[in-house]
Amino acid sequence: MIYNITLSINSTMNDVLFKLNANPTTLTVFIEDKKVIVGTVTDGDVRRALIKGLKKESPVSEFMNTSFIKLNRGQYKKEKITEIKQKNIAIVPVLNEDGTLHEFINFNNLKTLLPVDAVIMAGGVGSRLMPLTQDIPKPMLEIGGKPIIEYNLNLLLSYGINNINISVNYLADVIKDYYKDGKEKGINLKYVDETTPLGTIGAVKKIETFYNDYVLVMNSDLLTNINLESMFNTLIDNNADMVVATTDYQVQVPYGVVESNGEVITALKEKPIYTYYSNAGIYIIKKDMIDLIPDSKFFNATDLLECGINKNKKIIHFPINNYWLDIGKHHDFNKAQKDVLNLKF
């Protein structure tokens, strides 16, 4: 795909027109000099060049944009993404350190672009969903005609997260055979094999390469349309080390509750409702938090949270205002089948 929208610095306007015509969905060409991207040309640049009197034989160097917006691989700053969205720039090149083209981002197909790698925890047995999980791992059970994990992969992709690791154990080959290397979905997909269960975040320590400074970890059996951009911005705006997605859980006391100061009653609340926040199984952490995870040991995300607190790390929570469902039991599975018909992802 990359080479379909690149042209040499020695090209002409006529070459650009042919290239633009062959790629009507991008309408942008990247100009390279010795493989280094030195400019861009859009259909608008061509129209302006023709108005100025340039000819189809004119060299591309005479009308290309050399002050183009670009991103560096693994360095997607919040401010830069905001600028791109505010300027309604659709096609943006992502460059390697040497200035060559790594990929291009089509913001027409994305909600945004988050500087985040992802790990989906998909190694569980799903015993509470037996016999459905007898021969199929829980993440591959179908909701609305698609595997549960497919909704999570699409969610991540919609926020520009395509460096994704899947931690597998139980019936791992079913997942691997289905998604392979992820290229058909535009994912840089790798697998983490748990030979023994490592908890809800222990397998993250086995991953050798992360391309970004932030890592999102989520359970594979969730059905949600959580706003990951808002969650990430909450982490950044609070300069936190870890943000935990939470869902509210309300408890109503069936009696009048007396509040007192010693023996003196200060208030009486009739059947009050108290709101608590439950762990939703989605986390974004700074990459250096992974150092707190022990090697090859069973370790849950709650252990990391507790360890972080003891190390004076700043850990905050992000209440989910969108849809969220943990598909852990048959009741949840049946509910998801109905809910997905009216969900917007």
Order of alpha helices (4+ residues) and beta strands (2+ residues): beta-alpha-beta-beta-alpha-beta-alpha-beta-beta-beta-beta-beta-alpha-beta-alpha-beta-beta-beta-alpha-beta-beta-beta-beta-alpha-beta-beta-alpha
